[in-house]
Amino acid sequence: MTESNNICGLSKKDFRKTIDGKQTDLFILRNANGYEVAVTNYGGAIVACMVPDKDGQIVNVIQGHNSIDEVVNSEECFLSTLIGRWGNRINKGKFTLGGKEYSLALNDGPNHLHGGPTGYHAQVWDANQMDERTVALSLIDPYGHEGFSGELKIYVEYTWTDDNELKIDYLATTNKKTILNLTHHAFFSIQGIANPTPTIDDIECEVNADFYLPIDATSIPTGEILKVEGTPFDFRTPKAIGPAMNADDEQIKNGSGIDHNYVLNKKEVGELSFAARIADPKSGRTMEVYTTEPGLQMYTGNFQSNYAINTGCTAQRRSAVCFEAQHFPDSPNRAYFPPVVLNPGERYRQTTIYKFGVQK
């Protein structure tokens, strides 16, 4: 496939640069239907996802950038990137492991967020495009980087299937006990990116969870695990996102909208199961989420600020929804949350799938 027939309109030359002695690049995945996903090895950022609507019109449904310089200097540093070593927040950036207290960067008010300023979103990953549908990224995260223990070897594989599924497989090992919580922070706009990208108010959402984690005013879980029933967080049956994220509710105020972790309904630990679904009534586009993870952070773009994204497009507030499949926020400080410690000899594994479709 030549660049001239890329439907995403992105060029490899705009993504090639040497950063910290490593080469960045653009990798375009194309399935048998001719639809595309574009990925750069800087932060594992997905910069385009081209899928059709009910009339066959193909547009980009993920917020990204047009060049490596735009990715590096993005106003939203986590825009559609990989996240690690720790996805989400840790209270006051502190946790104890093996009797030792660790202190991490405080890059979200009083708390640690998403692995710190030089987390995996800001690393150049080694990349290997295995075939037209698959690219593999790998990284060695050294001992002590951003304050974490253990050297971590990470392998992430993106596969764009003929069923219009973006499948992300994660594998990691460590040489010393550490905590680990990997995820992807894709900003989905299934209404299609534009100038400005429409809000997600009318997007219909379903989340397969009976419980969620309430948060305090700094977005740290209170430790409670509450029923979604009777709250704005009840998406067990499909409903529009707008009324929920604008509800007069203390939890909504704490998150400036929805920025909460759902406890996914699971029959067994680690099973690959349905987590969420969104649908755009206007275009007919849909996206389903499946994951092996116990939690799903739903974020409704509450802090977006009309910044520039792909060519000629802007991301106004609440123009995207993120579904970050993960373990629970602040888990190292909550022994009764699902375990997040990785020991030498063990393998961390995760699979998350984002499947795109059209309503019949």
N, C-alpha and C positions, 0 to 999 in steps of 0.2 A: 504494500500500500504506500503510495506516495503522499507527501504532505498536501499536494494540490487538491486531493479529494477528501481531506479531513473535513467532516461536517462541523466539527467544533471550531474551526477557523484558527486554531492555535498553531504556532510554529516552533519547532525544536530549537531553532537558533535563538529565540527569545528566552529560552530557559537554560541555555548553556553558559555556565560561569564557574570559575574556580573559587570556592569558598573554603577557608581553613584547609587548603591544600587538596580538596576533593572536588570532583566534577559534578555539577548539577545537570539535569537533563529533563526532557519531557518524554513520557511513555504513553502512547495512545493504544488503548485496547478496543478492539472491534469484534462484535459477534456476527453470527451468520445473518442476522437481520439488518446489518449495516449500521447499528446504533453504537455509540462510542462512550467510553470513559477515558478521561485524560488525567494522568497522575504525574507529579514531579517527585523526585527523590529528596527534595528539600522538605523535611518535615512530613514526608509521605502525603503531601497535600493533594487532594482531588480537586482539579481546577475546572473540570467540565464533566457533565453527564447528560448525554444527548438522547432523549427518548420522545416518543410520539404522544399526541393527544388523541381524542376520539375521532378527529378528522384526519389523522395521519400527519399533522404538523409537528415537526421535530424541533424542540427547543432545549436549551440548557436548564436543568432543574437543580443545580447545585451551585452555591456561591463560591467563586474562586477568583483567580487573577490571570492576566494575560502574559506575564513575564516573571522571571525569577526575581527581578528587582522589586516588583510589586508584591510578590509573596513575602520576601524578606522584610519589606518595609510596611506591610499591611497594618492598617489601623486596628484590625482585629487579628492579633498574632496567632490565634488558634483557629483561623478560618479554614475549616474543612481539612484539618491536619490530624496526624497521629498524636496521641497524648501518652506521656509516661515520664518518669517511672511511676508516678502516682496520678491517676485520673481523679479529678474532682478535688475536694478540700480536706485539709487536715487542720484541726483546731490549734490555733496559735503556732502552727508549724512544728509541733513537738509530739513525739511518741517514744515509747520505750520498747526495745527489742533485746532479748537475751540479757536483761538487767541493765542495759545501757540506754541513756536518753539521747535521742537524736534531735537536732535542731535544723529545720529547713528554712529556705527563703520565705519571707512574708510578702507575697506578691499579690495578695487580694485582701486589702485592709489588714486585719490582724491575723490572717490565716494564710496557709500555703495552698496554692492552686496549680493543678495540672503539671506537676513535676518541676516547677520553677521557671525562671526567665530563660534558662538555656536547656529546657526539657527537650523531649523528642520532637516537638514541633519546630525546633530551631536547629536541628542536626541534619547534616548531609548523610543520608543513608547510602550504603552500597546497593547497587541495583542490577538486576538481571532480568531482561524481558525474555521469558522462556518461550513464548509463542504469541500469536496475535491476540490472545485473550488473557494472558497472564503475565504479571510482573512480580518479581520477588524482591523485597527489600530486607537488608540485614544491617545490624549495628552492634558494636561492642561498646557497652556503657561502662566506663571504668569505675573502679572502687572509689568512693568518695565524691563522685560527681553529684553536684547539687545536694550534697550531704547524706546521700544514701550509702548503705553498706553493700559490699559484694560487687564483684564484676559480673555484669549481666550480658549474656549473648541473646540477641533477639532476632527473630525471623518473622517477617510479615508478608503474606502472599495475597495479592489482589487478583481475583478471577472474575471476568465479565462473561457470564454464561449466555447460551442461546435462548434461555428463558428470561432474559433481561434481569438477571440477578447479579448484583455486585456482592461477591462473597469475599470476606476478609478473614483469613486464618492467621492466628498468632501462635508462636512457639517461643519459649524462653527458658534458659537455664542459668544457674548462678553457681559461683564457687564459694559463696558464704551466705549464711542466712540473711534474707532481706524481705522487704515488703514489696508487693507488685500489684499494680492495678492498671492495665492497659485498656485503651479505648480509642475510638475515632470520633472526632468532633465535626462531622459533616453538617453543614448548614443547608438543609433541604428547602427548596422553594418550588414545590411541584406545580405551582401556578405559573411557573416560568419566570426567569429573571428578566428585568426590563428597567426602564428609567422613568420613574422609580419602580423597583420590584414591588408588586402589590403585597399588602399585609396578609397574614395568615388567618385573619379574623373568621373568614368563611370556610376555611379548611376543616373538613370533618375528620375527627380523630377517634380512634379506639385504642385503649391500652389494656392488655390482659393482666390486670393486677387488682386484687381486692384490698391491698394495703399500700401505704406510702409512708415516707419519713418526713415528719414536720421539721422545720428548721427555725433557728433563732434569727435575730436581726442581722447577724453576720453570715447567714446562710450555712451554718453548721447544724447538723442534725441534733435535735434535742435529746435523742436517745429513745424516744417513743416510736412505736410502730403502730400506726392508726389505720382504721378502716377508711376507705375512700367514700363509702356510702354517706350520703348527706353532705358532701363537701364539693367544692368546685373541681376537685381532682378525680371525680368519678367519671371515667371514660370507658366503663365496662361495656356500655353500648355506645355506638357512634353518635357524636354530637359536635357542633361547631366549637372551635377553640376560643373564639372571641369572647363570648360571655364568661367563660371560665377564667381567662387570664385578666379580665377586667372586673372580676367580682369584688364586692366589698367584703373582704375576708382577711383576717390577720396574716394567714400564711401567704396569701397572694401578695400582700403588702411587703412581707419579709423578703420575698423573692423578686419584688418589682414585676410580678407576673408569675408564670410557672417556671421554676428552676429547682425542681424537686426529684428525688429518687423514688421510683416505684419498685415495690417488692413484687417481682414477677411471679405469677402462678406457675408452679412447676410440679410435675408428678414425681420427678427424681432429680437430684442434684446433677448439674452438668448436661442435662438433656437439651438438644437443639429444638426449641419450641417457639411458637408464635408469641411475639411480644407486643406489637403495635401495628396499626394501619392508619394511613391518612389518605384522604381523597379530596380532590378539587372538583366541586360540583360544576364549575364552569368549563374546564378543559376536559374533564373526565379522567385525568391522570390519577393513578393510585400508587402508593408505595407501602409494602408490608415489611416488617422487621422481624427477623427470627434470630435467636441468640442462645448460646449455652450459658450466658452469664446470669447471675441471680437478680441483678438490678438493671434498671433503665432510667437514666437521668433524662428527663424531658425539659428542654430549655426553649423558651419561646422568643428568643432574640430581644430580650428586654433592654439590653444595653447597646443595641445597634444604633448608629447615629448618622445615617445617610452618607456613608462612605462609599468610595468608588470600588466597584468590583469588575467583572468582565466587561469587555469593550462597550463603552457608552451606557453602562448600567450602574445603578446605585442600590445600596442596601439600606432602606429606611428602617426605622425601629419596627421590630416584630414582623419582618418580611421573610423570616425563615424559622423552621423548627428543627431542633437537634434531638436525636435519640442516641444517647451515649450509653451503649451496653457496657456494663461494668459491675464491680463489687461496690459495696455501699460507701458513701463518703465517710471520712473519719473512722473507718473500720479499725485502724491500729489502736484506737482509744476506746473501742467498744468490743469487748471480748465475746459478746453474744451475737455480733454480726457475723456473716459467713467469713471464714478465715482467709487471710490475705498474705500469709507468710509463705515464702518459697525457700526450701532448703536445698543444699547441694545434693545432687543425685535425683532430684525431682524435676518434672517438666511442667511448666505452665502452658496450658493450651486454652485457646478460645476460638470460637467461630461465630461470626455475626454476618447475616445476610440482609441486604436491602433489595427487595424485589419490586420492580416497576411494572405497572400494568395500566389497563384502561377499563373503566367501568362499562359493563355491558348494558 
